[in-house]
């Protein structure tokens, strides 16, 4: 670990995140993945929140070195069904990180100008540069999810995109970007409860969109699209993690632990000054 | 040909451009390619200029339909050694095209911000959208030319880029972009004359750059880099043409004829009005 000079010691991982990683080429069947598990974590919500507090502190420290070093690039992709917890994950996992150090790109319904170009055209400008951490809240994966489910392009077109996306991410990785992708996975029942909660609470009405109900009717078609996406685009250089999403505190733990381990895998260290600073006096 | 409604008739090609197209996977040896040929064109400079005038008119007509139709995307890549004629080609071949209909992106020395990202990051935002023609004056190919010749990145890095570029262009092509790439090929002697001409003529001094002399010393290394680039990135979906460049009038003819034929291969036609216009009276 090159992080000693950042004053950190690497704590043993308390969440085994490897179990959530999708093996390249896997045939994913989402009904075999649990949405409400807490893995082998031997604590409850209270202990989970304490651990998250530690992990988010660690993440904040690492981010500072990451930024100062200005060498690595980190791309974090978040995908989920509606109410799946993308916004909540961002706010909880990154709450201690300097907001200047991490950016979020939201990819909503494409504009006419975006639709007049290839689907990666609006994505590419937002990939991280040296020392940058970028979170994609939705992403180019919408182009094999909603686009596929709604038949917005012919099958022959979206079918090619798995390979195109792999090539795109491979190029980014070869050129120096670390990529981690999270699929926040909730059950259909959990979505029902969350949508109902938005209806019941006037302070959450702004989050409710009637279109979500129409999308919910296509649940099975979405699961098919997710399964194919996860199996075909989880790679050694850009792995997918299927994060159990029903318990928000555990979901946050899995994402935070995965990111901490990812950063620990990089040679993070503060850069050497370009010239020795010994003896320099500020007068 | 769907161009009848544009009032055009397709003239028989007078320049056989297929001979300049690099076959995918070819082992290119540039010393087997002539720089001063005029192919089987049975005319001189005078006849060549007359023909160019016809071709550029045709190009202008096609461009108008292309724009009105708003369906196709055309990407034209120009690469050449210094003094190779990129600027001259653009001004002569496109001189009759509505400047609103064709855009030029110049890729010069990358900025620090561009260098902090993958090399396609500064390229992708400039690819054409529906109804757009885009000319790349230099391009991502600099990243396997000057970058290779000067060793700006390790061999392992530029070596991967041929495949990455093919994947990038394949994605663009799959998503609806027509790509044509021209390598304007001049002899080393011709470059000497052109550089000297810039020195001799005060109105051309602004085009002279002393760095061009240093680059000229690396001529052989550049030829090696060009040969590998041409052989490895000329594909069915994004072919390279090696254009004989010593005679400017013939070079322009080859580029213009290739573009005219490329556009004739598309189903260009004015779009149908969204509702019948018969009987509409402007009062």
Interface residues (C-beta under 8 A of the other chain):
Chain A: X70 X73 X113 X116 X117 X118 X119 X120 X121 X124 X125 X127 X128 X129 X130 X131 X157 X160 X164 X167 X168 X170 X171 X172 X174 X175 X176 X177
Chain B: X70 X73 X113 X116 X117 X118 X119 X120 X121 X124 X125 X127 X128 X129 X130 X131 X157 X160 X164 X167 X168 X170 X171 X172 X174 X175 X176 X177
